[in-house]
Amino acid sequence: MQFPADLKYTKDHEWIKVEGNLATIGITDFAQGELGDIVYIDINTVGKMLSAKAVFGTVEAVKTVSDLFLPVAGTINEINPALAGQPELVNTDPYGAGWMVKVTMVNPDDVAQLLTSEAYSQLVH
């Protein structure tokens, strides 16, 4: 199981990659493994300003539906268009082609509150 060191993580199993005040967000390798085969991603929050820890969508797997939580406050700019036809990208490439949303952060300093890859690894092991 991978937890890239250049990302930050939440206790709810989301990852975030920060570039300036823009962030790309998805779910971790651990989360997709726990969910099993992902069959549908439901995100309808584009253009909405959400607070940190707000639900920005859901991920549906064969055995369950789980909420997706925003790691930082911000506005959802974009949803990964590939997920509409290939939700399984979250299973096969959670940190790459399986990203979920891009966000303009309100306060990039919020990222400092998130977990490092080492801390997240300890949380899930």
Buried (B, 14 or more C-beta within 10 A) or exposed (E): EEBEEEBBBBBBBBBBBBEEEBBBBBBBBBBBEBBEEBBEBEBEBEEEEBEBBBEBBBBBBEEEEBEBBBBBBBBBEBBBEEBEEBBBBBBEBBBEBBBBBBBBBBEBEBBEEBBEBEEBBEBBE
